[in-house]
Amino acid sequence: VPSTVLDEEVHARHGRSLVSDPPGPAGLLARRWADLERAQRVLLGLVAAVVLLRVGLYPGTAGTPVYGDEAYYVDAARALSNLVRDLVSFSGPDTAELSQNVAGNGWFMPGMSILLTPLFVVVPDAPIELVRAYLGLASTALLLLAVLGVRRHLGRVPAGAVLVVPGLVPMYAVFGFAAYGDLVAGLLVLMLLTQAVALVRRTRAADRGAGPEPVATWRHGIHLGSLAIAAVYFRSSVSILVVGLLGTALLVRGLSLIHISEPT
């Protein structure tokens, strides 16, 4: 008889078993935490600090009424949500409302209004507290997505730096609850930058013959283009920066293709 079976029988006679019960959720979390490297623990701690900072700041911003350009973005989002409901119900859209609140004088970009539209589709009369909470969740999620991209393509130290600045700057966190496109556009530009850097690195690796994966595919191009368009839609003033980043990435890729096509 195996010794483990005998040990279990002996312990069972005294009312306890040698085989321990499976760990609960707290035990699993503790085990996962112990398995992490120190750098990973620091990053997770910074992520928790970013989230806690926004949770702590929300009560002070929840009831703040829309101000300045925020009023246009909110009205345009309500108009777009009405358009969605009209299209779903196969009824004619209110062109006058769209012309006044969406098109307007052509000055405002539609990015923030598009971001708010799903909220007003679900809750047409959403109170300002819900609008602020929705914006805070969206901006925080976008910040964490940008950090993931930085972590993947640039490393842990740059990712931690983004979590600290601007992630832990209180004023920056407050503006995450505002309906302005500047903050979102900045994060989209950061994501575009990391993708451009990744493209340049893959190109250089391919030139050295060390790149097993394709340098650029249609998926990469669609991703870069979508980020560029979204950034401009949230803040038109980033157009020059976006064009510069895309131009640099395409130039490096073009030079690589010329180098490959040259006879050896």
Disulfide bonds with the S-S distance in Angstrom:
none
